[in-house]
Amino acid sequence: MFGACYSPRKHQKRRTLKMRVLLDFEFPLEPFNSMAKDGTVGQKLEQVLGDIKPEAVYFSARNGKRGGTMVVDLADASKIPAIVEPLFLSFNASVQIHPCMTAEDLAKAGLEDLGKSYK
């Protein structure tokens, strides 16, 4: 089942949609500690964030390690490697991606109509 994909719009022109995602990341102690000690961590973080271009990034402790959350606009699923690989390759990071929406997006979702359909 995983190899099969049904697409009724297979031959139709695809429209471009942006999806906002929360990208949670956690850095293991190494190589981050070594990079901090040799003075290269700041430059590497700037490079990675420059490549990913997050709308916002927040750093925090995660499970006793360094980590945080980024807000990233994702043009389509094929762009996922471009936002996660810099973290994997530079810091051996663990990453989770969560689709999210703003209050305005939620207001357009039609929850009332969906709710009526599932009484």
PyMOL commands that set and color helices and strands:
alter all, ss='L'
color gray80, all
select helices_A, chain A and resi 29-38+41-52+77-91+103-107+111-117
alter helices_A, ss='H'
color red, helices_A
select strands_A, chain A and resi 19-27+56-62+65-74+94-99
alter strands_A, ss='S'
color yellow, strands_A
deselect
rebuild
show_as cartoon
